[in-house]
Amino acid sequence: QLQASGGGTVQAGDSLTLSCAASGRILTHHVMGWFRRTPEKERDFVASISVSGDITYYEDSVKGRFTISRDNAKNSVYLQMNGLKPQDTGLYYCATAFVGSQRVGYVPTSQYRDWGQGTLVTVSS
């Protein structure tokens, strides 16, 4: 199971760090990603990271503001969010996708198989 945490209500310009921990499984062969649900999109890609941890991808609107990282020893993935904007508001959740290489950092959304519970981020202007 995947459980996200760290959401909250903040003002524009503030920062939050989200965490997602996987229980009952080892994710050393999985790309891990963050997605968000907004009124406009059911499943909006935010960021993803390779097993090796050094290959990352970001949705254009969060580049330079968000940083994804992972700790394989803790089966966890994190999302550091700086300079938050009202349009970042949404339900954030993590997901995993099995891959055959530690050097794959992005896979299509359809390849993600396990989805966690979300954590709500609300950014007020």
DAFENVEN-V604210 format. One record per helix or strand of 2 or more residues. SS is the DSSP state (H for helix, E for strand). FROM is the first residue (numbers start at 0). LEN is the number of residues. If there is no record, write none. Layout:
SS:FROM:LEN + SS:FROM:LEN
This chain:
E:1:4 + E:7:4 + E:15:7 + E:29:8 + E:43:6 + E:55:3 + H:59:3 + E:65:6 + H:71:3 + E:75:6 + H:85:3 + E:89:9 + H:108:3 + E:113:2 + E:118:6
